[in-house]
Amino acid sequence: MRRLALLRMAWLTLQRDRLGLALYAAVPIIFLSIFATVFQGFGRHGENRVRIAVLDLDRTGASTRLVEAARSGSDRIALEVLEGDDPELLDAMVASGAFPAGVLIPSGLAASLDDPASTIPPLVVRFDPANPIAPEFAQGVLSGAAWTGLAAELLGRQIQVLELAAGPLTDRQRNVLAGLRAARGEAEGPGSGLVGRIAGAGRIPVEATAVEFGQGAASLVTYYTAAIGVMFMLFSALSTTGWLLEEHERGILDRLRASGIGPWSVILNRFLFAILVGTAQIAVMLAWAAAAFGVRFFSVRQLVSLAILVPSVAAAAAGLGLLITGLARTRRQQTTIGTIAVLILSAVGGSMIPTFMMPPSLQAIGDWAFNARAITAMQQVLWYTTPGDTTVSMLTRIAPALGLIAVTTLACLVGARILVARWR
């Protein structure tokens, strides 16, 4: 039994740490729930819908039916029709991050379907390389929607091409062509009735090209530069603020209090130190990303935005670290609680799984996490920037994220002040 004494001591230590014991049971359930929610959404109808913009330059009955067929043909995409006639509008919407992909329906589509001698202009999918799922969804849905919405036009065109190549049609063939023309706009799909009996040839070409952002690096590299940077800033703040507990256990804080240095001074000094460490850490990481992976952020507007954004995120991380430190009673407890909190925030906020892969319910939760907003804001600065952007426009785009980060920082600091003041 003596050999089992150490085992019994370890169990008693864990049993006395009720918070630690509860976390051992709760953490696996929490992480399983997060990842299951993300990946289960790919098997559900209506979850993980990809928002796609549509710019219809044809504005005919055929193009309208194509859009409606695409909208009703898949619950994996959410189509939003844009108003206007400038193709650059579509690129601007994708380049700003408003949509991961856009579809351009060219003018003359309906006319080409009626003229067998002409070439059908391709549908153009313009996409953001940061979201590799969107273009695949868009191309697949459009290809299927062409047969659902424009089956009569496509099959009729094939018969007209046959007439050009093989000579005049017979009366019966002309009757088939007339029936196809009459079927336009009806609910009859390619698998039923007259259209279904002769379907099997013809298609509308779909082209996919990436929108140029001009940043020079792979998009997902840029994304994870922001995502990993924010996550390790949280870990760094947790480490530096945790020194307060060690100083408390050694009696250093009592001696500081006796010398007239109050809790606010202690907290603010540790807060500023954590900001400096976090900012330096991100600066080094960005320099390495630029040198090794081609991430570009050398314009004045980007540097100014990063000079404001990075210390702000470091301040929020430091505030959270101080709050967790105030909640803990020992350094081990602070490390356990802090690590779990950072991992959960990183999972929900997009550091582990890109937010575009998450279902809307999980994205809504992440919108309230300052680290998710920080990642989005850093993406705006590092990736979603064009030559037409100015410093003011870029700061305006990240202003909502800065607002949430500031509120989080203030709330965490106030909470940490209250908790640390109660230490004895």
C-alpha positions as CSV (number, residue, x, y, z in Angstrom):
1,M,0.0,0.0,0.0
2,R,2.9,2.3,0.6
3,R,3.7,2.2,-3.1
4,L,0.2,3.5,-3.8
5,A,0.6,6.4,-1.4
6,L,1.7,8.8,-4.1
7,L,-1.3,7.8,-6.2
8,R,-3.6,8.5,-3.2
9,M,-1.9,11.9,-2.6
10,A,-2.4,12.9,-6.3
11,W,-6.1,12.0,-6.1
12,L,-6.6,14.0,-2.9
13,T,-4.9,17.0,-4.4
14,L,-7.2,16.8,-7.5
15,Q,-10.2,16.2,-5.3
16,R,-9.6,19.3,-3.3
17,D,-9.2,21.4,-6.4
18,R,-13.0,21.3,-7.2
19,L,-12.6,23.8,-10.1
20,G,-9.9,21.7,-11.7
21,L,-11.9,18.5,-11.2
22,A,-14.9,20.1,-12.9
23,L,-12.8,21.3,-15.8
24,Y,-11.4,17.8,-16.4
25,A,-15.0,16.7,-17.0
26,A,-16.3,19.7,-18.8
27,V,-13.5,20.5,-21.3
28,P,-13.8,17.4,-23.5
29,I,-17.5,18.0,-23.7
30,I,-17.1,21.6,-24.7
31,F,-14.5,20.9,-27.4
32,L,-16.5,18.0,-28.8
33,S,-19.5,20.2,-29.0
34,I,-17.6,23.0,-30.9
35,F,-16.1,20.7,-33.4
36,A,-19.2,18.5,-33.8
37,T,-21.2,21.7,-34.5
38,V,-18.8,22.8,-37.2
39,F,-18.5,19.6,-39.1
40,Q,-22.0,18.3,-38.5
41,G,-23.2,21.4,-40.4
42,F,-21.8,20.0,-43.6
43,G,-24.3,17.2,-43.5
44,R,-27.3,19.3,-42.7
45,H,-29.6,21.1,-45.1
46,G,-29.5,24.8,-44.7
47,E,-26.3,24.9,-42.7
48,N,-22.9,26.4,-43.8
49,R,-24.6,28.4,-46.6
50,V,-22.2,30.2,-48.8
51,R,-23.2,33.8,-49.7
52,I,-22.8,34.5,-53.4
53,A,-23.5,37.8,-55.2
54,V,-25.1,37.8,-58.6
55,L,-24.8,40.6,-61.2
56,D,-27.2,40.1,-64.1
57,L,-26.1,42.0,-67.1
58,D,-28.5,40.2,-69.5
59,R,-31.7,41.0,-67.6
60,T,-33.9,38.7,-69.7
61,G,-36.4,36.0,-68.9
62,A,-33.7,33.4,-69.4
63,S,-31.2,35.0,-67.0
64,T,-34.0,35.4,-64.4
65,R,-34.9,31.7,-64.7
66,L,-31.3,30.8,-64.3
67,V,-31.0,32.8,-61.1
68,E,-34.2,31.3,-59.7
69,A,-33.1,27.8,-60.6
70,A,-29.8,28.3,-58.8
71,R,-31.5,29.8,-55.8
72,S,-33.9,26.9,-55.4
73,G,-31.6,24.2,-56.7
74,S,-29.3,24.1,-53.6
75,D,-29.7,25.0,-50.0
76,R,-25.9,25.3,-49.7
77,I,-25.7,28.8,-51.2
78,A,-27.5,32.1,-50.5
79,L,-27.8,34.2,-53.7
80,E,-28.1,38.0,-53.5
81,V,-28.7,39.9,-56.7
82,L,-26.8,43.2,-57.1
83,E,-28.2,46.2,-58.8
84,G,-26.1,47.8,-61.4
85,D,-24.4,47.2,-64.8
86,D,-20.7,47.6,-64.0
87,P,-18.7,44.3,-63.8
88,E,-16.2,46.0,-61.5
89,L,-19.0,46.2,-58.9
90,L,-18.8,42.5,-58.5
91,D,-15.0,42.5,-58.0
92,A,-15.3,45.3,-55.5
93,M,-17.8,43.4,-53.4
94,V,-15.6,40.3,-53.4
95,A,-12.4,42.3,-52.8
96,S,-14.0,44.0,-49.8
97,G,-14.8,40.7,-48.2
98,A,-18.6,41.2,-48.4
99,F,-19.0,38.0,-50.4
100,P,-16.6,35.1,-50.9
101,A,-17.7,34.7,-54.5
102,G,-19.8,36.4,-57.2
103,V,-21.4,35.3,-60.4
104,L,-21.5,37.5,-63.5
105,I,-24.3,36.7,-66.0
106,P,-23.0,38.3,-69.3
107,S,-25.2,40.3,-71.6
108,G,-26.3,38.5,-74.7
109,L,-26.9,35.2,-73.0
110,A,-30.5,34.8,-74.0
111,A,-29.7,36.0,-77.6
112,S,-27.0,33.4,-78.0
113,L,-29.3,30.6,-77.0
114,D,-31.6,31.5,-79.8
115,D,-28.8,31.8,-82.4
116,P,-27.2,28.4,-83.1
117,A,-24.4,30.1,-85.0
118,S,-23.2,32.2,-82.1
119,T,-21.1,31.1,-79.1
120,I,-22.7,31.0,-75.7
121,P,-20.9,33.6,-73.5
122,P,-19.6,31.9,-70.3
123,L,-21.0,32.6,-66.8
124,V,-18.1,34.1,-64.8
125,V,-17.5,33.2,-61.2
126,R,-15.2,35.7,-59.4
127,F,-14.0,34.4,-56.0
128,D,-11.9,35.2,-53.0
129,P,-9.0,32.7,-52.8
130,A,-9.2,32.9,-49.0
131,N,-12.4,30.8,-49.3
132,P,-11.7,27.7,-51.4
133,I,-15.2,26.3,-50.9
134,A,-17.2,29.1,-52.5
135,P,-16.1,28.8,-56.1
136,E,-16.7,25.0,-56.1
137,F,-20.2,25.5,-54.8
138,A,-20.9,28.3,-57.3
139,Q,-19.7,26.3,-60.3
140,G,-21.5,23.2,-59.4
141,V,-24.8,25.0,-58.6
142,L,-24.7,27.0,-61.8
143,S,-24.0,24.0,-64.0
144,G,-27.0,22.2,-62.5
145,A,-29.2,25.3,-62.6
146,A,-28.6,25.8,-66.3
147,W,-30.4,22.5,-67.0
148,T,-33.1,23.2,-64.5
149,G,-33.9,26.7,-65.7
150,L,-32.8,26.8,-69.3
151,A,-33.4,23.2,-70.4
152,A,-35.8,24.2,-73.2
153,E,-33.4,26.8,-74.6
154,L,-30.4,24.5,-74.5
155,L,-32.2,21.6,-76.1
156,G,-33.8,23.8,-78.8
157,R,-30.4,25.2,-79.6
158,Q,-29.0,21.7,-80.1
159,I,-31.7,20.9,-82.6
160,Q,-31.0,24.2,-84.4
161,V,-27.3,23.3,-84.6
162,L,-28.2,19.9,-86.0
163,E,-30.3,21.7,-88.7
164,L,-27.3,23.9,-89.6
165,A,-25.1,20.8,-89.9
166,A,-27.4,18.3,-91.5
167,G,-29.9,20.3,-93.5
168,P,-33.6,21.2,-93.1
169,L,-35.6,19.4,-90.4
170,T,-38.6,17.2,-91.1
171,D,-42.0,18.2,-90.1
172,R,-41.9,16.0,-87.0
173,Q,-38.5,17.5,-85.9
174,R,-39.9,21.0,-86.4
175,N,-42.8,20.0,-84.2
176,V,-40.4,18.9,-81.5
177,L,-38.5,22.2,-81.8
178,A,-41.8,24.1,-81.5
179,G,-42.7,22.1,-78.4
180,L,-39.3,23.0,-76.8
181,R,-39.9,26.7,-77.5
182,A,-43.3,26.4,-75.9
183,A,-41.8,24.7,-72.9
184,R,-39.6,27.8,-72.0
185,G,-40.5,29.2,-68.7
186,E,-42.6,26.3,-67.6
187,A,-42.0,24.2,-64.5
188,E,-41.0,21.2,-66.6
189,G,-37.5,20.2,-65.8
190,P,-34.9,18.3,-67.8
191,G,-36.0,15.0,-66.3
192,S,-39.6,15.0,-67.3
193,G,-41.9,15.4,-70.4
194,L,-40.6,16.4,-73.8
195,V,-37.5,18.0,-72.4
196,G,-36.5,15.0,-70.4
197,R,-36.9,12.6,-73.3
198,I,-34.3,14.3,-75.5
199,A,-32.0,15.8,-72.9
200,G,-28.4,14.8,-73.0
201,A,-26.4,17.4,-74.8
202,G,-25.5,21.1,-74.6
203,R,-24.3,23.2,-71.7
204,I,-23.6,26.7,-70.6
205,P,-19.9,27.2,-69.9
206,V,-18.8,28.4,-66.5
207,E,-15.5,30.0,-65.9
208,A,-13.9,30.7,-62.4
209,T,-11.2,33.3,-61.8
210,A,-9.8,34.7,-58.6
211,V,-10.1,38.3,-57.8
212,E,-6.7,40.0,-57.5
213,F,-6.1,41.5,-54.1
214,G,-2.5,42.5,-54.8
215,Q,-1.0,41.2,-51.5
216,G,1.4,38.7,-53.0
217,A,0.9,35.9,-50.5
218,A,-1.3,32.8,-50.4
219,S,-4.7,33.8,-48.9
220,L,-4.8,31.1,-46.3
221,V,-1.3,31.9,-45.2
222,T,-2.4,35.5,-44.7
223,Y,-5.5,34.2,-42.8
224,Y,-3.5,32.1,-40.4
225,T,-0.9,34.8,-39.9
226,A,-3.7,36.7,-38.2
227,A,-5.4,33.7,-36.6
228,I,-2.3,32.1,-35.1
229,G,-0.9,35.5,-34.1
230,V,-4.0,36.4,-32.1
231,M,-4.1,32.9,-30.4
232,F,-0.4,33.1,-29.3
233,M,-0.9,36.7,-28.1
234,L,-3.6,35.3,-25.7
235,F,-1.1,32.7,-24.5
236,S,1.6,35.3,-24.1
237,A,-0.7,37.5,-22.1
238,L,-1.7,34.6,-19.9
239,S,1.9,33.9,-19.1
240,T,3.0,37.4,-18.3
241,T,0.0,38.3,-16.2
242,G,0.3,35.0,-14.3
243,W,3.5,36.3,-12.7
244,L,1.2,38.4,-10.4
245,L,0.2,35.2,-8.6
246,E,3.8,34.2,-8.1
247,E,4.6,37.7,-6.6
248,H,1.5,37.4,-4.4
249,E,2.6,33.9,-3.1
250,R,6.1,35.3,-2.4
251,G,4.7,38.3,-0.5
252,I,6.1,40.8,-3.0
253,L,2.6,42.4,-3.5
254,D,2.2,42.8,0.3
255,R,5.5,44.7,0.5
256,L,4.5,46.8,-2.5
257,R,1.2,47.6,-0.8
258,A,3.0,48.5,2.4
259,S,5.2,51.0,0.5
260,G,2.1,52.8,-0.9
261,I,1.7,51.1,-4.3
262,G,-1.9,50.1,-4.6
263,P,-3.6,47.4,-6.7
264,W,-4.3,49.7,-9.6
265,S,-0.6,50.5,-10.0
266,V,0.3,46.9,-9.8
267,I,-2.3,45.9,-12.3
268,L,-1.6,48.7,-14.8
269,N,2.2,48.0,-14.7
270,R,1.6,44.3,-15.5
271,F,-1.0,45.3,-18.1
272,L,1.4,47.6,-19.9
273,F,4.2,45.0,-19.8
274,A,1.8,42.4,-21.3
275,I,0.9,44.8,-24.1
276,L,4.6,45.4,-24.9
277,V,5.4,41.7,-25.0
278,G,2.3,40.8,-27.1
279,T,3.0,43.7,-29.6
280,A,6.6,42.6,-30.0
281,Q,5.6,39.0,-30.5
282,I,3.2,39.9,-33.3
283,A,5.7,42.3,-34.9
284,V,8.3,39.5,-35.0
285,M,5.7,37.1,-36.5
286,L,4.6,39.5,-39.1
287,A,8.2,40.2,-40.1
288,W,8.8,36.4,-40.5
289,A,5.6,36.0,-42.5
290,A,6.7,38.8,-44.8
291,A,10.2,37.3,-45.2
292,A,9.3,33.6,-45.5
293,F,5.8,33.5,-46.9
294,G,5.3,36.7,-48.9
295,V,2.7,38.4,-46.7
296,R,2.7,42.1,-47.7
297,F,1.7,45.0,-45.4
298,F,4.2,47.7,-46.4
299,S,1.8,50.4,-47.5
300,V,1.3,53.4,-45.3
301,R,-2.4,52.7,-44.7
302,Q,-1.6,49.1,-43.6
303,L,1.2,50.1,-41.3
304,V,-0.9,52.8,-39.7
305,S,-3.8,50.4,-39.2
306,L,-1.6,47.7,-37.8
307,A,0.1,50.2,-35.4
308,I,-3.4,50.8,-33.9
309,L,-4.9,47.3,-34.2
310,V,-2.0,45.2,-32.8
311,P,-1.5,47.1,-29.5
312,S,-5.3,47.2,-29.1
313,V,-5.6,43.4,-29.4
314,A,-2.6,43.0,-27.1
315,A,-4.4,45.2,-24.6
316,A,-7.6,43.0,-24.7
317,A,-5.5,39.9,-24.4
318,A,-3.7,41.4,-21.4
319,G,-7.0,42.4,-19.8
320,L,-8.4,38.9,-20.2
321,G,-5.2,37.4,-18.7
322,L,-5.5,39.7,-15.7
323,L,-9.1,38.8,-15.2
324,I,-8.3,35.0,-15.3
325,T,-5.4,35.7,-12.9
326,G,-7.7,37.4,-10.5
327,L,-10.1,34.5,-10.6
328,A,-7.5,31.9,-9.8
329,R,-6.1,31.1,-6.4
330,T,-2.8,29.5,-7.4
331,R,-0.5,29.7,-10.5
332,R,-1.4,26.1,-11.5
333,Q,-5.1,27.0,-11.3
334,Q,-4.5,30.1,-13.4
335,T,-2.6,28.1,-16.0
336,T,-5.3,25.5,-16.2
337,I,-8.2,27.9,-16.4
338,G,-6.4,30.3,-18.8
339,T,-5.3,27.5,-21.2
340,I,-8.8,26.2,-21.5
341,A,-10.3,29.6,-21.9
342,V,-7.8,30.5,-24.7
343,L,-8.4,27.2,-26.5
344,I,-12.1,27.7,-26.4
345,L,-11.9,31.3,-27.6
346,S,-9.5,30.2,-30.4
347,A,-11.8,27.4,-31.5
348,V,-14.9,29.7,-31.6
349,G,-13.0,32.7,-32.9
350,G,-11.4,31.1,-36.0
351,S,-7.8,30.4,-35.0
352,M,-8.3,26.7,-35.3
353,I,-11.1,26.4,-37.9
354,P,-11.7,29.2,-40.5
355,T,-15.0,31.0,-39.7
356,F,-16.4,30.4,-43.2
357,M,-16.5,26.7,-42.4
358,M,-18.7,27.3,-39.3
359,P,-22.5,27.2,-39.2
360,P,-24.2,30.6,-38.7
361,S,-25.1,29.7,-35.1
362,L,-21.4,29.3,-34.2
363,Q,-20.4,32.3,-36.2
364,A,-22.9,34.4,-34.2
365,I,-21.3,33.3,-31.0
366,G,-17.8,34.1,-32.4
367,D,-19.0,37.6,-33.3
368,W,-19.1,38.5,-29.6
369,A,-15.5,37.2,-29.0
370,F,-12.9,39.9,-29.3
371,N,-10.4,37.6,-30.8
372,A,-12.7,36.7,-33.7
373,R,-13.2,40.4,-34.4
374,A,-9.5,40.9,-34.2
375,I,-8.8,38.1,-36.7
376,T,-11.4,39.6,-39.1
377,A,-9.8,43.1,-38.7
378,M,-6.3,41.8,-39.3
379,Q,-7.7,40.1,-42.4
380,Q,-9.1,43.4,-43.6
381,V,-5.7,45.0,-43.2
382,L,-3.5,42.2,-44.5
383,W,-5.7,40.7,-47.2
384,Y,-8.8,42.8,-48.1
385,T,-7.0,45.9,-49.2
386,T,-6.9,47.4,-52.7
387,P,-4.9,50.2,-54.3
388,G,-8.0,52.4,-54.0
389,D,-8.2,52.1,-50.2
390,T,-7.1,55.0,-48.0
391,T,-6.0,55.0,-44.4
392,V,-9.4,56.5,-43.4
393,S,-11.4,53.9,-45.3
394,M,-9.4,51.1,-43.8
395,L,-9.7,52.4,-40.2
396,T,-13.4,52.8,-40.8
397,R,-13.7,49.1,-41.8
398,I,-12.0,47.9,-38.7
399,A,-13.6,50.5,-36.3
400,P,-16.4,48.1,-35.1
401,A,-13.7,45.5,-34.2
402,L,-11.7,48.2,-32.4
403,G,-14.8,49.2,-30.5
404,L,-15.6,45.7,-29.2
405,I,-11.9,45.2,-28.4
406,A,-11.9,48.4,-26.3
407,V,-15.1,47.4,-24.4
408,T,-13.6,44.0,-23.7
409,T,-10.4,45.5,-22.4
410,L,-12.1,47.9,-20.1
411,A,-14.5,45.3,-18.7
412,C,-11.6,42.8,-18.0
413,L,-9.5,45.5,-16.4
414,V,-12.3,46.5,-14.0
415,G,-13.0,42.9,-13.2
416,A,-9.3,42.2,-12.5
417,R,-9.1,45.3,-10.3
418,I,-12.0,44.1,-8.1
419,L,-10.6,40.5,-7.9
420,V,-7.0,41.4,-7.2
421,A,-8.0,43.9,-4.5
422,R,-9.6,41.0,-2.6
423,W,-6.4,39.0,-2.4
424,R,-5.0,38.5,1.1
